[in-house]
Amino acid sequence: MSTIIKQHACALLTLFFPLLLVAQSLPDSTIKKIDNLFKQWDNATSPGCAIAIIRNDSILYEKGYGSANLEYGIPITAETIFHMASVSKQFTAYSIVLLEKQGKLKIDDDIHKYLSWFPDMGTKITIRNLLNHTSGIRDQWQLLAISGTRLDDVITQEHIVKILSRQRELNFEPGERYLYSNSGFTLLAEIVKSVTGQTLRAFTDSAIFKPLGMMHTHFHDNYKEIEKNRSYSYDRIDSTHFSNSILSYSNAGATSLFTNINDMALWIMNFYSHKVGDQKDIDRLTEKGKLNNGKETDYALGIAVDKQYGWRRLQHTGGDAGYRTFISVFPDLKMGFLVFSNLGDFNPYGKAFEISQFFISDTAKKRPVAVTKNDSSLAVLKDPQYLKKLTGDFISDDGIRLNVITKNDKLYANLGGRDYLLIKQSQDTFAALLFPDRKLVFSQEANKPTVDFIDERGQERRMNPFSPDATFTDKQLEAYTGEYYCPELDCKYGIVLKDHELYLTNNKYNDTKLKLIGEDHLACNFWWMSHLLVKRGSSNKITGFEVNDGRVMHLKFDKIK
């Protein structure tokens, strides 16, 4: 039998799950709608997922679809253990909340008070910065990958601590920006250890999991450990074939929680029916972050806080190897939705959204848009010379590209493959028609046009012009060749010229082609360093490059040969 449907027989549930009360069963019509959402995975030859719908103090519906292990044909059930990936972060954060309640720390403390080994960056980094992803600390997974460590290698807590202890710069000043950083939550696990003398696994087991009755939950900090009922993770090859997606982490804090649907339901209930902590603790956990400029972010302490259908929602996604997870809680409705999968191309967020539509009414007030598509006449600009001055291709230090064009006397910005119609707000300042918080400010610098892109959080990116169609001779390309060394990661990359093309080389990875964008930007297919900013010294000579990409900025490689 490849799937299990629980129809909530009182005697059976009370016998095996005494901590979960029994709710009324769902109508057959609703069950059919839910099952139809997952029918493509409901067979023994495919990885799949486990789902649960929680209302009040009970599981309203739960079911498994597909296989936990393809080689042995083991079905997914509500008892199947999944790796939670970043859903783990809220438990790390709640550990900090409980320790603050005990008076053992304050979340506005400088992290160096507890982590003396962490480098002095010349500025205060608080525990709150770690919790809100506003610390500016570079992301551990990207740093490891750049250093030559594959993410399916064995990665230990000590391995991450060592690489973080060698960092010399931040991505930005703490509190200036929101940028997701897994490193912060590894550091939080180390703070728990510093304060309590216990590993995060031991502390959460005694302070959170056992008191809640989550008897099949733990931070899996030893990849060799055998875990009964564990699912295996997979990637898709084609519609009927899959490959193993290896996960061998021996670290905890940012990831590595092992749990199942039944256990996680108990955590959902704790948001509105408290057994561990109280409402003040939940309020602390769900307190939104705030940037130095006063702008609020949707990310609280290890969990995101937003709205769906007009209702306040607490949620987080997770993804490591082939595991894809999502948890959402509607505390005012006392409802929650769980979707855990062991397939890399599965979209748990989307599926949870679809399920929730069967249970939650949309009460959101439809806000009128200040400027609509019908108001595009406001974007008409009659001065062709002025329009021409603003157009062109621009690129930021972290490789974000912007193309500004004119069509029918209107100005458009293409960003991330999408065209945004711009309206003029003031001299040289334009806003996206339907996204007025996103602005472009045009100016001249050294007789060259520049653009400052300001996003909805008020965060600013300087973008400089470049020529996307520029071509280079072999002699020009040779100036980029050589060996490049990063002292922070103790690793080397080479740039070589082959068949009129530049290639990035490394002992751990296959060679990959580099594309020169303008004269100072190099792009490649490595996700961990897909954009390199060329650095120059006297006489315009190349002295190295910076990895400015994603969650790592200003990571310097010096040209040594």
C-alpha positions in Angstrom: 0.0 0.0 0.0 1.7 3.2 -1.2 -0.3 5.7 0.7 -2.1 6.1 4.1 -5.2 8.1 4.7 -6.0 8.9 8.3 -9.8 9.2 8.9 -9.2 10.0 12.6 -10.6 6.9 14.2 -10.6 8.0 17.9 -9.4 4.8 19.5 -6.5 4.3 17.1 -5.2 7.9 17.3 -5.5 7.9 21.0 -3.5 4.7 21.2 -0.6 5.8 19.0 -0.7 9.6 19.2 -2.0 10.5 22.6 -1.0 14.1 22.4 -3.0 14.8 19.3 -6.7 15.3 19.8 -9.2 14.1 17.2 -11.0 16.4 14.9 -14.0 15.7 12.6 -13.1 14.0 9.4 -13.1 16.0 6.1 -15.9 15.7 3.6 -15.1 13.2 0.8 -15.3 16.1 -1.7 -12.6 18.1 0.0 -10.3 15.0 0.3 -10.7 14.4 -3.4 -9.7 18.0 -4.2 -6.6 17.6 -2.0 -5.6 14.3 -3.5 -6.0 15.6 -7.0 -3.2 18.2 -6.2 -0.8 15.3 -5.6 -1.9 12.6 -8.0 1.2 12.8 -10.1 3.3 11.7 -7.1 0.9 9.2 -5.7 2.7 6.0 -7.0 5.5 3.7 -5.8 7.9 4.7 -8.6 8.2 8.4 -7.7 9.5 10.3 -4.7 6.7 12.4 -3.2 5.6 14.2 -0.1 3.7 14.1 3.2 1.1 16.7 4.0 -0.9 17.7 7.1 -3.6 20.2 7.8 -3.8 21.3 11.5 -6.8 23.0 13.1 -7.0 23.9 16.7 -5.4 21.1 18.7 -5.7 18.3 16.2 -4.6 17.1 12.8 -7.5 17.6 10.5 -6.0 15.6 7.6 -2.7 13.9 6.8 -1.4 11.7 4.0 1.7 10.5 2.3 2.2 10.3 -1.5 5.0 8.5 -3.3 8.0 6.7 -2.0 10.4 7.5 0.8 12.9 5.1 -0.7 12.8 4.1 -4.4 15.3 1.3 -4.2 13.1 -0.6 -1.6 9.7 0.8 -2.6 9.0 2.1 0.9 5.9 4.4 0.9 5.8 7.9 2.5 3.5 8.1 5.5 2.8 10.6 8.3 5.6 8.9 10.3 8.2 9.3 7.5 11.2 11.4 8.7 12.3 14.3 6.5 15.3 16.6 6.6 13.8 20.1 7.2 16.6 22.3 5.7 15.9 26.0 6.6 12.7 25.3 8.4 15.1 24.3 11.1 16.0 27.9 11.8 12.9 28.8 13.9 14.0 26.1 16.4 17.4 27.6 16.7 15.8 31.0 17.1 13.4 29.8 19.7 16.3 28.4 21.7 17.7 32.0 21.8 14.3 33.3 22.9 14.1 30.8 25.8 17.7 31.6 26.9 16.9 35.3 26.9 13.9 34.5 29.0 16.2 32.7 31.4 18.4 35.8 31.6 21.4 34.0 30.1 21.7 36.4 27.1 20.1 39.4 25.4 19.4 39.4 21.7 21.0 42.9 21.4 24.3 41.7 22.8 27.4 41.8 20.7 28.1 38.2 19.4 31.7 38.6 20.4 30.6 38.3 24.0 29.9 34.6 23.4 32.0 33.9 20.3 35.5 35.3 21.1 36.9 33.5 18.1 34.8 35.3 15.6 36.9 38.0 13.8 36.6 41.7 14.8 35.1 43.4 11.8 35.4 46.8 13.4 31.7 47.1 14.1 29.1 45.7 16.4 27.2 42.6 15.2 24.3 41.6 17.5 22.5 38.3 18.1 19.5 40.1 16.6 21.4 40.7 13.4 22.0 37.0 13.1 18.4 36.2 13.7 17.1 38.8 11.2 19.7 38.1 8.5 21.0 41.7 8.8 24.5 40.9 10.0 26.3 41.2 6.7 28.2 37.9 7.4 28.8 36.0 4.2 26.9 32.8 3.6 28.6 29.6 4.7 27.4 27.4 1.8 28.7 29.8 -0.8 32.0 30.2 1.0 32.4 26.5 1.3 31.6 26.0 -2.4 34.1 28.7 -3.5 36.8 27.0 -1.3 36.3 23.8 -3.2 33.9 21.9 -0.8 31.0 20.3 -2.6 27.7 20.6 -0.8 27.3 16.8 -0.9 30.6 16.4 0.9 30.6 15.7 4.6 30.4 19.2 6.1 30.9 19.4 9.9 30.2 22.2 12.4 33.9 22.6 12.9 34.4 22.9 9.2 32.0 25.9 9.0 33.4 27.5 12.2 36.9 27.4 10.7 35.9 29.1 7.5 33.9 31.8 9.3 36.8 32.4 11.7 39.0 33.4 8.7 36.6 36.0 7.3 38.0 39.6 7.1 35.1 41.6 5.7 31.3 41.8 5.8 28.9 42.0 2.8 27.7 45.3 4.4 27.4 47.2 7.7 25.2 45.3 10.1 21.6 46.5 9.9 22.1 48.2 6.5 20.5 45.5 4.5 18.6 42.2 4.7 20.5 39.4 3.1 19.8 35.8 3.9 22.8 34.2 5.6 22.9 30.6 6.8 26.2 31.5 8.7 24.2 33.5 11.2 22.3 30.4 12.4 25.4 28.3 12.7 26.8 31.1 14.9 23.5 31.0 16.9 24.0 27.3 17.5 27.5 28.1 18.7 26.1 30.8 21.1 23.7 28.2 22.5 26.7 26.0 23.2 28.7 28.8 24.7 25.9 29.8 27.1 24.6 26.4 28.1 27.5 24.0 27.6 25.2 21.9 25.5 25.1 21.3 21.7 22.0 22.7 20.0 20.8 19.2 19.6 20.9 18.5 23.3 19.4 21.8 24.3 16.5 21.7 21.9 15.8 18.1 22.9 15.4 18.9 26.6 13.9 22.5 26.2 11.6 22.1 23.2 11.1 18.7 21.7 10.5 16.5 24.7 8.2 19.0 26.5 6.1 19.2 23.3 6.0 15.4 22.8 8.1 15.6 19.6 9.6 12.2 20.2 10.8 11.7 16.6 12.5 15.0 16.2 16.1 16.1 16.6 19.0 18.1 15.1 20.8 15.5 13.1 24.4 16.5 13.7 26.1 13.2 12.8 25.6 12.1 9.2 26.6 8.5 10.0 23.7 8.1 12.5 21.0 5.7 11.4 17.5 7.1 11.6 14.5 4.8 11.4 11.8 5.7 8.9 14.0 8.3 7.2 13.2 9.4 3.7 15.9 9.6 1.0 16.2 12.6 -1.3 16.1 12.6 -5.1 16.6 14.8 -8.2 14.6 14.3 -11.3 16.2 13.0 -14.5 13.1 12.9 -16.6 9.4 12.2 -16.1 10.0 8.6 -14.9 13.6 8.5 -13.8 15.4 9.9 -10.7 18.8 10.1 -9.2 20.0 10.1 -5.6 20.6 13.6 -4.2 23.2 13.1 -1.5 23.1 14.9 1.8 25.8 14.2 4.4 25.7 17.2 6.8 27.1 16.9 10.3 26.2 20.5 11.3 23.2 22.1 13.0 21.6 25.5 13.4 20.9 26.7 9.9 19.6 23.3 8.9 19.6 19.5 9.8 16.4 19.2 11.8 14.9 15.7 11.3 11.2 15.4 12.0 7.9 14.1 10.6 4.4 15.5 10.0 3.0 14.2 13.3 5.7 15.8 15.4 5.7 19.1 13.5 2.0 19.4 14.0 2.7 19.7 17.8 5.0 22.7 17.1 2.3 24.3 14.9 -0.1 24.1 17.9 2.5 25.7 20.2 2.1 29.0 18.3 -1.4 29.5 19.6 -1.8 26.9 22.4 1.4 27.2 24.4 3.2 24.3 26.1 6.7 25.5 25.7 7.1 29.2 26.4 4.2 31.6 26.4 2.6 34.2 24.2 5.4 36.7 25.0 8.0 34.2 23.8 6.0 33.7 20.5 5.7 37.4 20.1 9.5 37.7 20.5 10.0 34.9 18.0 7.7 36.6 15.4 9.0 40.2 16.0 9.9 41.6 12.5 13.3 42.8 11.8 14.1 46.5 11.2 16.9 48.0 9.2 19.0 51.0 10.2 16.9 53.2 8.0 13.8 52.2 9.9 12.4 50.0 7.2 10.7 46.8 8.5 11.5 43.4 6.9 9.2 40.4 6.8 11.8 38.2 8.4 11.5 37.9 12.2 13.6 35.5 14.3 14.1 32.4 12.1 10.7 32.7 10.6 9.0 35.0 8.1 5.9 37.0 9.0 3.5 38.1 6.3 -0.2 37.9 5.2 -2.1 35.6 3.1 -5.8 36.1 2.3 -5.7 39.0 4.7 -4.7 36.8 7.6 -1.4 37.0 9.5 0.8 34.1 8.5 4.1 32.7 10.0 6.0 30.7 7.4 9.3 29.3 6.2 10.6 27.2 3.3 13.5 24.8 3.3 15.7 23.2 0.6 18.8 21.0 0.9 19.8 18.3 -1.6 16.4 16.9 -2.8 14.5 17.9 0.3 11.8 20.6 -0.1 9.8 21.7 2.9 7.3 24.3 3.9 5.5 25.2 7.1 2.8 27.8 7.5 0.8 28.9 10.6 -2.3 31.1 10.7 -2.3 31.9 14.5 -5.5 33.9 14.5 -7.3 31.0 12.8 -5.5 28.4 14.8 -4.6 26.6 11.6 -1.4 25.3 10.0 -0.3 23.6 6.8 2.7 21.3 6.3 4.2 20.0 3.1 7.4 18.0 3.2 8.9 16.4 0.0 12.0 14.4 -1.0 12.1 15.5 -4.6 14.2 18.4 -5.7 11.8 20.0 -8.2 8.8 19.8 -5.9 7.2 23.1 -4.9 5.9 22.8 -1.3 5.1 26.5 -1.0 2.8 26.4 -4.0 1.1 23.2 -2.9 0.5 24.5 0.7 -1.0 27.6 -0.9 -3.4 25.5 -3.0 -4.5 23.4 0.0 -5.1 26.4 2.1 -7.6 27.8 -0.4 -10.0 25.0 0.6 -10.0 26.1 4.2 -9.4 29.9 4.4 -11.6 32.7 3.2 -10.0 35.7 1.6 -10.7 38.8 3.7 -7.9 41.0 2.3 -9.0 44.5 1.4 -8.1 45.2 -2.1 -5.9 48.3 -2.0 -6.3 50.6 -5.0 -3.1 51.0 -7.0 -2.1 54.6 -7.1 -1.1 54.3 -10.8 -2.7 51.6 -12.9 -2.0 50.3 -16.4 -4.6 52.7 -17.7 -2.6 55.6 -16.4 0.4 54.9 -18.6 -0.1 58.3 -20.3 1.7 59.7 -17.3 4.9 58.0 -18.6 5.0 59.9 -21.9 8.1 62.0 -22.3 8.3 64.4 -25.2 12.0 65.3 -25.2 13.8 62.7 -27.4 17.3 64.0 -26.4 16.4 63.7 -22.7 15.2 60.1 -23.3 18.3 59.2 -25.2 20.5 60.4 -22.4 18.8 57.9 -20.0 19.0 54.8 -22.2 21.6 52.1 -22.1 22.9 49.0 -20.4 24.0 49.2 -16.8 25.5 46.7 -14.3 26.1 46.8 -10.5 29.1 45.6 -8.6 27.2 42.4 -7.8 26.4 41.7 -11.4 22.8 42.8 -11.6 22.1 44.0 -15.1 19.6 46.8 -16.1 18.6 47.7 -19.7 16.9 51.1 -20.1 15.1 51.6 -23.4 12.5 53.8 -25.0 9.3 52.8 -26.8 6.7 55.2 -28.1 8.1 58.1 -26.1 8.0 56.0 -22.9 10.9 54.8 -20.8 11.2 51.2 -19.8 13.6 49.3 -17.5 14.3 45.7 -18.1 15.5 44.0 -14.8 15.7 40.3 -14.4 14.1 39.7 -17.7 11.0 41.8 -17.0 10.1 45.2 -18.5 8.9 47.9 -16.1 7.2 51.0 -17.5 8.7 54.1 -15.7 7.1 57.3 -14.7 8.9 60.5 -13.8 8.6 61.5 -10.2 11.1 64.4 -10.1 14.2 65.6 -11.9 16.1 62.4 -13.1 14.1 60.2 -10.7 11.7 57.6 -12.1 9.5 54.9 -10.5 8.1 51.7 -11.8 4.5 52.2 -12.8 3.0 49.4 -10.8 5.8 49.3 -8.1 6.3 52.9 -7.0 8.7 52.0 -4.2 11.2 50.8 -6.8 13.0 53.8 -8.2 15.8 54.6 -10.6 17.8 57.8 -10.1 19.9 58.9 -13.1 23.0 61.0 -12.8 26.4 61.7 -14.5 29.7 60.6 -13.0 33.0 61.4 -14.8 30.9 62.3 -17.9 29.3 58.8 -17.8 25.7 58.2 -17.0 25.0 56.1 -13.8 21.8 54.8 -12.3 21.0 54.2 -8.6 18.4 51.5 -8.2 16.4 51.8 -5.0 14.3 48.8 -4.0 11.2 48.7 -1.8 13.3 48.4 1.4 15.1 51.6 0.5 18.3 49.7 -0.3 20.4 51.3 -3.0 22.5 49.8 -5.8 24.9 51.9 -8.0 24.8 50.7 -11.6 27.4 51.7 -14.1 27.2 51.6 -17.9 28.7 48.8 -20.0 28.6 47.6 -23.6 27.0 44.2 -23.9 28.2 43.7 -27.4 31.9 44.5 -26.9 34.3 42.1 -28.5 37.9 41.4 -27.4 41.1 40.2 -29.2 43.2 37.4 -27.8 45.8 39.9 -26.7 43.2 41.8 -24.7 41.9 38.6 -23.2 45.4 37.5 -22.1 45.5 40.4 -19.6 42.9 38.5 -17.5 44.8 35.2 -17.5 46.8 34.0 -14.5 46.4 32.5 -11.0 44.3 34.1 -8.3 44.5 33.4 -4.6 42.1 34.1 -1.8 43.7 34.2 1.7 40.4 34.1 3.5 39.6 30.7 2.0 43.1 29.5 1.3 42.2 28.5 -2.3 43.2 29.3 -5.8 41.5 29.6 -9.2 43.1 30.1 -12.6 41.9 32.0 -15.7 43.3 30.6 -18.9 42.7 31.4 -22.6 41.6 28.5 -24.9 40.3 28.8 -28.4 39.7 32.6 -28.1 37.7 32.1 -24.9 38.5 32.6 -21.2 38.0 29.7 -18.8 37.9 29.5 -15.0 39.9 26.6 -13.6 40.2 24.9 -10.2 41.5 21.6 -8.9 38.1 20.6 -7.5 35.9 21.6 -10.4 35.6 21.1 -14.1 36.8 24.1 -16.2 34.0 26.5 -17.0 33.7 29.2 -19.7 33.9 32.9 -18.6 32.0 35.6 -20.4 33.5 39.1 -20.3 30.8 41.7 -19.7 32.2 45.1 -20.5 35.8 45.3 -19.3 35.4 44.7 -15.6 32.8 41.9 -15.1 33.2 38.2 -15.6 30.3 35.7 -15.6 30.3 31.9 -15.5 27.9 29.0 -14.7 29.2 28.3 -11.2 26.3 29.2 -8.9 28.8 30.0 -6.1 30.8 32.6 -8.0 28.8 33.4 -11.2 29.9 37.0 -11.1 33.5 38.3 -10.6 34.4 42.0 -10.4 37.8 42.7 -11.9 40.1 44.9 -9.7 42.8 47.1 -11.2 45.8 49.0 -9.9 48.2 51.5 -11.5 48.2 51.8 -15.2 44.9 50.0 -15.3 46.7 46.7 -14.7 44.5 43.8 -13.4 45.5 43.0 -9.7 42.7 40.5 -8.9 39.0 40.0 -8.7 36.2 40.1 -6.1 33.5 37.5 -5.9 30.4 39.7 -5.8 27.6 37.3 -6.2 24.4 36.4 -4.3 25.2 36.1 -0.6 28.9 36.8 -0.8 30.3 40.2 -1.5 33.9 41.7 -1.6 35.6 38.3 -1.3 39.1 39.1 -2.7 41.3 37.0 -4.9 44.7 38.5 -5.6 46.5 37.9 -8.9 49.7 36.0 -8.0 50.9 34.9 -11.4 
